[in-house]
Amino acid sequence: MKQYDVAILVGSLRKDSLNRKLAEAFVKLAPPELKFSFVEIGDLPFYNQDLETETPPAQWVRFREALRASDALLFVTPEYNRSVPGVLKNAIDIGSRPYAKGTINGRPAAVISVSPGALGAFGAHHHLRQVLAGVGVPVLPSPEVYIGNAAALFAEDGSIKVEATRAFLTTVGQAFLTWVQRNPK
């Protein structure tokens, strides 16, 4: 069985992040061919082209190496002011630079947006898809994944307690595997 390394980028840095909880639950529901690793983005200095030298910031190097080692990307994002959090956009800027040499370009991806509200971060989800299209990241077209009312989804152990959501995320995991297989980096 071929395994695919998937880098997970979570757009929420909050200690009790619903996005991270959802990402952790998704990992357990996904097909075994997908091997996930969380790539931290909270320590990345803001992208500044002046720092794009032979010795860029160590955090950028670590981040880019983690992405380079991946076969695919999973973005899990909340919505801040109808868009993605700045920390996630910054990570995309770092991962897509230097121009035409970025480490995210061409890697297949999926987007999951998570919100305690009813809309499931719909605005951030679509804004993120637009940004990823601009840097050449092919995103799983369907199913689109907006997870609303997220605070009510988790059991004490962090698993998804709502059967319909668990079944949907299992379907998403299989669709993502198929997408990754059809769109090799």
N, CA, C and O of each residue as an XYZ file, in Angstrom:
740
protein
N       0.846     -1.182      0.000
C       0.000      0.000      0.000
C       0.889      1.241      0.000
O       1.720      1.427      0.888
N       0.699      2.069     -0.995
C       1.455      3.322     -1.075
C       0.868      4.315     -0.075
O      -0.350      4.466      0.026
N       1.746      4.984      0.656
C       1.308      6.026      1.576
C       1.697      7.386      1.031
O       2.719      7.541      0.363
N       0.864      8.361      1.329
C       1.079      9.735      0.911
C       1.240     10.599      2.150
O       0.410     10.557      3.058
N       2.316     11.383      2.185
C       2.553     12.286      3.303
C       1.753     13.566      3.099
O       1.895     14.245      2.082
N       0.916     13.885      4.072
C       0.059     15.062      4.005
C       0.438     16.029      5.118
O       0.393     15.680      6.298
N       0.809     17.238      4.740
C       1.110     18.294      5.707
C      -0.187     19.011      6.053
O      -0.911     19.464      5.166
N      -0.474     19.110      7.344
C      -1.681     19.808      7.810
C      -1.291     21.184      8.302
O      -0.405     21.327      9.146
N      -1.964     22.209      7.765
C      -1.778     23.585      8.219
C      -3.083     24.038      8.860
O      -4.108     24.131      8.186
N      -3.048     24.316     10.142
C      -4.230     24.748     10.882
C      -4.148     26.255     11.068
O      -3.160     26.765     11.596
N      -5.173     26.965     10.639
C      -5.177     28.425     10.669
C      -5.508     29.046     12.001
O      -5.501     30.271     12.122
N      -5.799     28.243     13.008
C      -6.099     28.766     14.335
C      -4.970     28.412     15.283
O      -4.541     27.260     15.346
N      -4.491     29.399     16.017
C      -3.401     29.174     16.966
C      -3.914     29.001     18.400
O      -3.132     28.750     19.317
N      -5.195     29.134     18.583
C      -5.792     29.095     19.922
C      -5.546     27.750     20.605
O      -5.601     26.705     19.957
N      -5.280     27.773     21.889
C      -5.004     26.564     22.660
C      -6.125     25.532     22.513
O      -5.847     24.353     22.295
N      -7.354     25.946     22.626
C      -8.494     25.034     22.524
C      -9.169     25.146     21.158
O     -10.396     25.137     21.062
N      -8.380     25.249     20.132
C      -8.872     25.454     18.773
C      -9.798     24.331     18.306
O      -9.439     23.154     18.348
N     -10.982     24.713     17.867
C     -11.908     23.747     17.266
C     -11.343     23.231     15.949
O     -11.599     22.091     15.563
N     -10.583     24.063     15.266
C      -9.974     23.658     14.001
C      -8.954     22.548     14.213
O      -8.945     21.563     13.475
N      -8.103     22.700     15.208
C      -7.121     21.652     15.497
C      -7.830     20.376     15.942
O      -7.454     19.280     15.527
N      -8.853     20.515     16.784
C      -9.601     19.333     17.216
C     -10.220     18.614     16.019
O     -10.200     17.385     15.942
N     -10.768     19.391     15.090
C     -11.369     18.790     13.906
C     -10.302     18.099     13.059
O     -10.516     16.990     12.569
N      -9.155     18.753     12.888
C      -8.063     18.161     12.112
C      -7.602     16.853     12.752
O      -7.381     15.868     12.048
N      -7.455     16.832     14.064
C      -7.034     15.616     14.762
C      -8.064     14.498     14.605
O      -7.696     13.334     14.442
N      -9.340     14.842     14.654
C     -10.400     13.846     14.461
C     -10.418     13.350     13.019
O     -10.624     12.162     12.773
N     -10.205     14.252     12.069
C     -10.186     13.880     10.655
C      -9.069     12.871     10.370
O      -9.272     11.909      9.629
N      -7.908     13.088     10.952
C      -6.768     12.181     10.766
C      -7.171     10.751     11.127
O      -6.798      9.808     10.430
N      -7.918     10.589     12.197
C      -8.327      9.256     12.652
C      -9.375      8.616     11.744
O      -9.521      7.394     11.731
N     -10.102      9.435     10.987
C     -11.154      8.913     10.106
C     -10.670      8.686      8.673
O     -11.334      8.005      7.892
N      -9.532      9.248      8.335
C      -9.032      9.204      6.955
C      -8.482      7.815      6.618
O      -8.144      7.040      7.513
N      -8.396      7.513      5.332
C      -7.832      6.230      4.909
C      -6.376      6.085      5.372
O      -5.658      7.079      5.480
N      -5.945      4.854      5.643
C      -4.584      4.633      6.134
C      -3.501      4.996      5.117
O      -2.337      5.136      5.492
N      -3.850      5.148      3.862
C      -2.867      5.551      2.847
C      -2.424      6.994      3.026
O      -1.405      7.403      2.468
N      -3.177      7.768      3.796
C      -2.825      9.162      4.064
C      -2.131      9.245      5.418
O      -2.724      8.937      6.451
N      -0.883      9.659      5.401
C      -0.078      9.799      6.621
C       0.078     11.296      6.903
O       0.688     12.018      6.114
N      -0.459     11.746      7.999
C      -0.543     13.172      8.301
C       0.537     13.629      9.273
O       0.965     12.886     10.155
N       0.967     14.885      9.083
C       1.819     15.544     10.060
C       1.413     17.014     10.130
O       1.192     17.668      9.111
N       1.323     17.506     11.346
C       0.982     18.908     11.557
C       2.231     19.753     11.335
O       3.298     19.445     11.866
N       2.097     20.810     10.556
C       3.190     21.740     10.308
C       2.807     23.052     10.990
O       1.846     23.713     10.598
N       3.564     23.409     12.000
C       3.224     24.592     12.786
C       3.538     25.873     12.011
O       4.540     25.956     11.301
N       2.658     26.872     12.163
C       2.812     28.124     11.425
C       2.861     29.346     12.328
O       3.088     30.456     11.846
N       2.655     29.170     13.612
C       2.566     30.303     14.528
C       3.856     31.050     14.761
O       3.826     32.198     15.205
N       4.991     30.435     14.476
C       6.280     31.085     14.733
C       6.902     31.689     13.474
O       8.025     32.189     13.527
N       6.201     31.651     12.357
C       6.771     32.151     11.099
C       6.820     33.676     11.080
O       5.787     34.325     11.248
N       8.006     34.262     10.878
C       8.065     35.718     10.714
C       7.256     36.113      9.471
O       7.137     35.332      8.527
N       6.710     37.311      9.479
C       5.957     37.788      8.320
C       6.804     37.709      7.063
O       8.010     37.956      7.086
N       6.147     37.360      5.968
C       6.880     37.300      4.709
C       7.338     38.702      4.322
O       6.563     39.658      4.333
N       8.614     38.793      3.982
C       9.211     40.044      3.529
C      10.255     39.639      2.493
O      11.210     38.933      2.818
N      10.083     40.073      1.276
C      10.976     39.662      0.205
C      12.435     40.021      0.499
O      13.345     39.364     -0.006
N      12.664     41.052      1.305
C      14.033     41.422      1.669
C      14.741     40.314      2.446
O      15.970     40.254      2.460
N      13.966     39.434      3.095
C      14.558     38.335      3.864
C      14.820     37.104      2.997
O      15.361     36.105      3.471
N      14.435     37.185      1.735
C      14.606     36.084      0.792
C      16.029     36.119      0.254
O      16.272     36.493     -0.893
N      16.970     35.715      1.119
C      18.396     35.729      0.792
C      18.914     34.294      0.807
O      18.128     33.350      0.878
N      20.211     34.130      0.742
C      20.790     32.792      0.840
C      20.598     32.189      2.224
O      20.711     30.976      2.401
N      20.306     33.040      3.204
C      20.032     32.559      4.561
C      18.718     33.173      5.064
O      18.729     34.089      5.886
N      17.588     32.659      4.563
C      16.299     33.164      5.045
C      16.088     32.756      6.504
O      16.848     31.939      7.024
N      15.085     33.302      7.167
C      14.830     32.946      8.566
C      14.736     31.424      8.755
O      14.171     30.716      7.922
N      15.292     30.949      9.849
C      15.312     29.506     10.141
C      13.904     28.913     10.155
O      13.704     27.774      9.733
N      12.923     29.689     10.643
C      11.545     29.187     10.678
C      11.010     28.946      9.263
O      10.284     27.981      9.022
N      11.376     29.828      8.336
C      10.964     29.641      6.941
C      11.574     28.369      6.386
O      10.901     27.592      5.708
N      12.848     28.158      6.673
C      13.555     26.972      6.167
C      12.878     25.709      6.697
O      12.594     24.790      5.928
N      12.616     25.656      8.008
C      11.944     24.508      8.615
C      10.599     24.268      7.965
O      10.269     23.136      7.611
N       9.826     25.319      7.807
C       8.489     25.231      7.232
C       8.553     24.733      5.783
O       7.824     23.816      5.406
N       9.411     25.330      4.992
C       9.526     24.943      3.585
C      10.002     23.500      3.439
O       9.539     22.785      2.551
N      10.909     23.072      4.290
C      11.379     21.686      4.233
C      10.256     20.711      4.563
O      10.148     19.654      3.942
N       9.419     21.063      5.538
C       8.274     20.208      5.887
C       7.308     20.104      4.714
O       6.788     19.025      4.427
N       7.069     21.215      4.041
C       6.171     21.181      2.882
C       6.799     20.408      1.724
O       6.118     19.641      1.044
N       8.082     20.610      1.506
C       8.785     19.918      0.423
C       8.702     18.402      0.600
O       8.638     17.666     -0.385
N       8.704     17.937      1.836
C       8.646     16.503      2.129
C       7.242     15.924      1.971
O       7.065     14.707      2.036
N       6.263     16.766      1.768
C       4.873     16.297      1.692
C       4.465     16.003      0.251
O       5.019     16.545     -0.705
N       3.475     15.124      0.140
C       2.864     14.816     -1.151
C       1.604     15.638     -1.376
O       1.179     15.843     -2.514
N       1.007     16.110     -0.277
C      -0.259     16.826     -0.351
C      -0.396     17.729      0.870
O       0.381     17.650      1.821
N      -1.414     18.591      0.809
C      -1.652     19.566      1.872
C      -3.103     19.518      2.321
O      -4.009     19.339      1.507
N      -3.315     19.678      3.620
C      -4.656     19.820      4.171
C      -4.690     21.125      4.941
O      -3.931     21.315      5.892
N      -5.569     22.021      4.532
C      -5.749     23.297      5.204
C      -7.028     23.217      6.033
O      -8.086     22.849      5.523
N      -6.923     23.563      7.314
C      -8.085     23.602      8.198
C      -8.121     25.007      8.774
O      -7.198     25.431      9.470
N      -9.206     25.730      8.474
C      -9.209     27.156      8.801
C     -10.498     27.629      9.460
O     -11.588     27.167      9.122
N     -10.360     28.556     10.403
C     -11.516     29.299     10.885
C     -11.753     30.485      9.957
O     -11.050     30.665      8.963
N     -12.734     31.274     10.290
C     -13.001     32.495      9.525
C     -12.825     33.700     10.429
O     -13.435     33.787     11.495
N     -11.986     34.629      9.994
C     -11.801     35.897     10.689
C     -12.201     36.999      9.716
O     -11.567     37.172      8.675
N     -13.225     37.727     10.044
C     -13.672     38.854      9.224
C     -13.914     38.453      7.768
O     -13.496     39.155      6.847
N     -14.589     37.321      7.569
C     -14.961     36.797      6.247
C     -13.769     36.353      5.407
O     -13.867     36.281      4.182
N     -12.642     36.053      6.059
C     -11.457     35.617      5.333
C     -10.663     34.648      6.200
O     -11.106     34.247      7.276
N      -9.496     34.284      5.715
C      -8.606     33.395      6.465
C      -7.808     34.206      7.473
O      -7.592     35.400      7.269
N      -7.370     33.584      8.546
C      -6.521     34.286      9.499
C      -5.206     34.711      8.844
O      -4.692     34.024      7.961
N      -4.677     35.828      9.278
C      -3.435     36.343      8.718
C      -2.289     35.357      8.825
O      -1.445     35.295      7.931
N      -2.243     34.580      9.909
C      -1.151     33.625     10.092
C      -1.161     32.559      8.993
O      -0.100     32.110      8.561
N      -2.338     32.155      8.544
C      -2.429     31.160      7.471
C      -2.055     31.768      6.133
O      -1.361     31.133      5.339
N      -2.500     32.983      5.871
C      -2.119     33.661      4.625
C      -0.612     33.873      4.584
O       0.008     33.702      3.534
N      -0.018     34.240      5.706
C       1.428     34.411      5.771
C       2.142     33.095      5.446
O       3.131     33.089      4.713
N       1.646     31.999      5.984
C       2.256     30.692      5.708
C       2.182     30.363      4.216
O       3.137     29.834      3.647
N       1.066     30.672      3.594
C       0.927     30.432      2.153
C       1.907     31.309      1.381
O       2.527     30.852      0.421
N       2.047     32.557      1.792
C       3.006     33.450      1.127
C       4.421     32.883      1.231
O       5.160     32.891      0.246
N       4.800     32.401      2.384
C       6.139     31.839      2.582
C       6.302     30.550      1.777
O       7.339     30.329      1.152
N       5.286     29.712      1.795
C       5.364     28.445      1.080
C       5.333     28.570     -0.429
O       5.777     27.665     -1.137
N       4.819     29.674     -0.926
C       4.714     29.851     -2.382
C       5.863     30.666     -2.959
O       5.901     30.904     -4.166
N       6.810     31.102     -2.113
C       7.938     31.904     -2.556
C       9.229     31.133     -2.398
O       9.229     30.159     -1.645
N      10.322     31.479     -3.037
C      10.401     32.518     -4.049
C       9.586     32.141     -5.296
O       9.291     30.972     -5.545
N       9.244     33.157     -6.050
C       8.384     32.991     -7.205
C       8.854     31.835     -8.080
O      10.034     31.731     -8.414
N       7.915     30.973     -8.443
C       8.133     29.805     -9.304
C       8.987     28.718     -8.652
O       9.306     27.720     -9.298
N       9.359     28.893     -7.395
C      10.152     27.887     -6.689
C       9.517     27.513     -5.354
O      10.175     26.917     -4.501
N       8.262     27.855     -5.168
C       7.604     27.608     -3.895
C       7.441     26.127     -3.599
O       7.430     25.298     -4.509
N       7.315     25.808     -2.329
C       7.191     24.420     -1.917
C       5.749     23.935     -1.867
O       5.519     22.739     -1.686
N       4.770     24.825     -2.023
C       3.380     24.361     -2.052
C       2.849     24.247     -3.474
O       1.878     23.530     -3.717
N       3.465     24.935     -4.401
C       2.979     24.975     -5.767
C       2.862     23.563     -6.335
O       3.807     22.778     -6.264
N       1.698     23.247     -6.900
C       1.483     21.972     -7.554
C       1.075     20.830     -6.646
O       0.714     19.761     -7.138
N       1.120     21.019     -5.339
C       0.723     19.929     -4.441
C      -0.794     19.897     -4.312
O      -1.423     20.934     -4.103
N      -1.388     18.701     -4.436
C      -2.840     18.610     -4.265
C      -3.220     18.939     -2.827
O      -2.464     18.671     -1.893
N      -4.393     19.519     -2.667
C      -4.807     19.958     -1.336
C      -6.303     19.771     -1.134
O      -7.066     19.567     -2.079
N      -6.689     19.846      0.124
C      -8.095     19.902      0.516
C      -8.234     21.030      1.525
O      -7.288     21.373      2.233
N      -9.427     21.597      1.575
C      -9.725     22.681      2.508
C     -10.910     22.272      3.369
O     -11.943     21.832      2.863
N     -10.747     22.424      4.665
C     -11.842     22.227      5.617
C     -11.960     23.526      6.393
O     -10.976     24.016      6.947
N     -13.157     24.080      6.435
C     -13.352     25.284      7.252
C     -14.265     24.934      8.421
O     -15.225     24.176      8.280
N     -13.941     25.503      9.572
C     -14.586     25.130     10.821
C     -15.001     26.377     11.578
O     -14.245     27.344     11.670
N     -16.218     26.346     12.123
C     -16.724     27.495     12.850
C     -17.690     27.059     13.938
O     -18.401     26.068     13.775
N     -17.723     27.792     15.054
C     -18.762     27.513     16.039
C     -20.127     28.009     15.548
O     -21.161     27.595     16.073
N     -20.133     28.884     14.553
C     -21.379     29.401     13.987
C     -21.964     28.456     12.953
O     -21.366     27.436     12.610
N     -23.134     28.810     12.467
C     -23.873     27.937     11.558
C     -23.298     27.875     10.145
O     -23.511     26.883      9.448
N     -22.582     28.898      9.705
C     -22.136     28.938      8.308
C     -20.871     28.142      8.025
O     -20.498     27.986      6.862
N     -20.209     27.641      9.042
C     -19.050     26.797      8.824
C     -17.886     27.490      8.150
O     -17.127     26.853      7.420
N     -17.728     28.797      8.383
C     -16.613     29.569      7.823
C     -16.620     29.565      6.293
O     -15.573     29.482      5.651
N     -17.797     29.654      5.741
C     -17.991     29.642      4.283
C     -17.144     30.697      3.571
O     -16.533     30.401      2.544
N     -17.097     31.917      4.099
C     -16.340     32.999      3.462
C     -14.850     32.706      3.436
O     -14.200     32.905      2.410
N     -14.302     32.240      4.543
C     -12.875     31.903      4.601
C     -12.557     30.754      3.664
O     -11.524     30.750      2.995
N     -13.451     29.782      3.622
C     -13.252     28.614      2.765
C     -13.044     29.038      1.311
O     -12.090     28.616      0.657
N     -13.941     29.866      0.826
C     -13.851     30.272     -0.578
C     -12.715     31.254     -0.838
O     -12.117     31.245     -1.914
N     -12.422     32.087      0.128
C     -11.275     32.986     -0.039
C      -9.990     32.167     -0.101
O      -9.113     32.451     -0.917
N      -9.872     31.153      0.754
C      -8.692     30.301      0.749
C      -8.556     29.565     -0.586
O      -7.452     29.450     -1.116
N      -9.650     29.075     -1.123
C      -9.604     28.416     -2.436
C      -9.080     29.380     -3.507
O      -8.298     28.988     -4.373
N      -9.510     30.621     -3.440
C      -9.063     31.633     -4.407
C      -7.554     31.868     -4.283
O      -6.847     31.932     -5.289
N      -7.073     31.996     -3.058
C      -5.645     32.210     -2.833
C      -4.846     31.005     -3.331
O      -3.820     31.176     -3.988
N      -5.300     29.807     -3.028
C      -4.569     28.607     -3.446
C      -4.555     28.451     -4.963
O      -3.561     27.992     -5.526
N      -5.629     28.823     -5.624
C      -5.639     28.785     -7.092
C      -4.584     29.734     -7.648
O      -3.950     29.436     -8.661
N      -4.395     30.863     -6.997
C      -3.429     31.851     -7.447
C      -1.982     31.402     -7.322
O      -1.106     31.948     -7.993
N      -1.717     30.411     -6.472
C      -0.344     29.920     -6.311
C      -0.174     28.499     -6.862
O       0.818     27.827     -6.580
N      -1.152     28.057     -7.646
C      -1.017     26.780     -8.345
C      -1.200     25.548     -7.497
O      -0.569     24.521     -7.748
N      -2.061     25.633     -6.489
C      -2.359     24.475     -5.651
C      -3.727     23.922     -6.073
O      -4.745     24.582     -5.870
N      -3.759     22.717     -6.658
C      -5.047     22.136     -7.054
C      -5.821     21.643     -5.823
O      -5.356     20.765     -5.097
N      -6.996     22.217     -5.604
C      -7.800     21.921     -4.418
C      -8.930     20.961     -4.768
O      -9.599     21.108     -5.790
N      -9.126     19.981     -3.901
C     -10.228     19.030     -4.044
C     -11.514     19.797     -4.331
O     -11.957     20.589     -3.499
N     -12.124     19.572     -5.507
C     -13.299     20.368     -5.849
C     -14.571     19.966     -5.099
O     -15.437     20.802     -4.843
N     -14.676     18.693     -4.751
C     -15.901     18.226     -4.116
C     -15.597     16.947     -3.356
O     -14.841     16.107     -3.843
N     -16.161     16.788     -2.193
C     -17.109     17.669     -1.535
C     -16.415     18.864     -0.878
O     -15.287     18.762     -0.394
N     -17.112     19.985     -0.876
C     -16.632     21.134     -0.124
C     -16.982     20.888      1.337
O     -18.035     20.331      1.647
N     -16.097     21.307      2.228
C     -16.256     20.938      3.638
C     -16.338     22.187      4.505
O     -15.331     22.837      4.786
N     -17.560     22.506      4.923
C     -17.820     23.601      5.861
C     -18.400     22.950      7.114
O     -19.478     22.358      7.059
N     -17.716     23.049      8.216
C     -18.177     22.424      9.451
C     -18.657     23.519     10.390
O     -17.852     24.242     10.977
N     -19.969     23.638     10.526
C     -20.579     24.614     11.424
C     -20.951     23.975     12.749
O     -20.929     22.752     12.891
N     -21.294     24.817     13.722
C     -21.687     24.362     15.058
C     -20.659     23.384     15.630
O     -21.013     22.399     16.277
N     -19.394     23.671     15.381
C     -18.319     22.732     15.693
C     -18.176     22.428     17.184
O     -17.733     21.337     17.543
N     -18.534     23.348     18.043
C     -18.359     23.115     19.474
C     -19.198     21.934     19.972
O     -18.870     21.329     20.992
N     -20.263     21.612     19.265
C     -21.160     20.528     19.684
C     -20.796     19.175     19.061
O     -21.508     18.195     19.280
N     -19.725     19.101     18.304
C     -19.399     17.879     17.551
C     -18.547     16.873     18.295
O     -18.526     15.699     17.927
N     -17.835     17.302     19.342
C     -16.785     16.475     19.909
C     -17.194     15.747     21.182
O     -17.857     16.308     22.055
N     -16.785     14.490     21.268
C     -16.930     13.717     22.491
C     -15.779     14.097     23.437
O     -14.878     14.840     23.048
N     -15.809     13.601     24.643
C     -14.760     13.903     25.633
C     -13.371     13.534     25.133
O     -12.403     14.228     25.444
N     -13.255     12.456     24.366
C     -11.948     11.995     23.891
C     -11.479     12.699     22.621
O     -10.432     12.358     22.071
N     -12.258     13.688     22.151
C     -11.889     14.452     20.961
C     -12.415     13.876     19.662
O     -12.259     14.492     18.608
N     -13.037     12.707     19.717
C     -13.606     12.122     18.508
C     -14.893     12.864     18.129
O     -15.458     13.615     18.925
N     -15.331     12.633     16.910
C     -16.590     13.228     16.439
C     -17.739     12.387     16.960
O     -17.821     11.196     16.658
N     -18.625     12.986     17.734
C     -19.730     12.228     18.313
C     -20.994     12.260     17.456
O     -21.917     11.479     17.688
N     -21.045     13.144     16.481
C     -22.220     13.232     15.607
C     -22.010     12.284     14.429
O     -21.124     12.504     13.603
N     -22.811     11.245     14.351
C     -22.612     10.192     13.349
C     -22.640     10.735     11.922
O     -21.825     10.315     11.100
N     -23.544     11.647     11.606
C     -23.620     12.176     10.239
C     -22.337     12.920      9.868
O     -21.873     12.827      8.731
N     -21.769     13.649     10.811
C     -20.516     14.368     10.555
C     -19.362     13.384     10.403
O     -18.508     13.548      9.532
N     -19.340     12.357     11.256
C     -18.290     11.341     11.166
C     -18.357     10.644      9.795
O     -17.326     10.441      9.153
N     -19.554     10.282      9.356
C     -19.714      9.627      8.056
C     -19.289     10.565      6.917
O     -18.632     10.136      5.968
N     -19.664     11.836      7.016
C     -19.290     12.805      5.986
C     -17.778     12.960      5.918
O     -17.211     12.954      4.826
N     -17.117     13.097      7.054
C     -15.661     13.264      7.073
C     -14.940     12.012      6.557
O     -13.870     12.118      5.958
N     -15.511     10.851      6.784
C     -14.955      9.616      6.234
C     -15.034      9.650      4.714
O     -14.087      9.257      4.032
N     -16.150     10.114      4.186
C     -16.310     10.274      2.734
C     -15.313     11.288      2.191
O     -14.721     11.074      1.133
N     -15.126     12.382      2.904
C     -14.156     13.409      2.496
C     -12.753     12.819      2.465
O     -11.991     13.093      1.537
N     -12.403     12.027      3.450
C     -11.079     11.405      3.485
C     -10.835     10.523      2.275
O      -9.744     10.537      1.703
N     -11.845      9.756      1.881
C     -11.691      8.896      0.706
C     -11.582      9.735     -0.567
O     -10.783      9.421     -1.450
N     -12.378     10.795     -0.664
C     -12.307     11.677     -1.834
C     -10.949     12.360     -1.911
O     -10.399     12.535     -2.998
N     -10.408     12.746     -0.759
C      -9.091     13.384     -0.725
C      -8.008     12.405     -1.183
O      -7.118     12.779     -1.946
N      -8.079     11.163     -0.724
C      -7.104     10.160     -1.167
C      -7.149     10.009     -2.688
O      -6.104      9.982     -3.337
N      -8.330      9.912     -3.251
C      -8.481      9.788     -4.699
C      -7.887     11.018     -5.403
O      -7.224     10.881     -6.431
N      -8.121     12.200     -4.858
C      -7.601     13.444     -5.418
C      -6.068     13.448     -5.410
O      -5.435     13.835     -6.393
N      -5.494     13.026     -4.318
C      -4.042     12.982     -4.182
C      -3.462     11.977     -5.192
O      -2.443     12.251     -5.826
N      -4.101     10.841     -5.334
C      -3.633      9.819     -6.273
C      -3.703     10.315     -7.721
O      -2.837      9.990     -8.534
N      -4.716     11.088     -8.035
C      -4.901     11.580     -9.396
C      -4.075     12.826     -9.714
O      -3.904     13.178    -10.882
N      -3.568     13.487     -8.687
C      -2.819     14.737     -8.853
C      -1.485     14.668     -8.139
O      -1.260     15.406     -7.179
N      -0.593     13.793     -8.589
C       0.693     13.708     -7.896
C       1.477     14.993     -8.029
O       1.400     15.680     -9.047
N       2.242     15.317     -6.981
C       3.024     16.562     -6.992
C       4.071     16.551     -8.072
O       4.815     17.520     -8.220
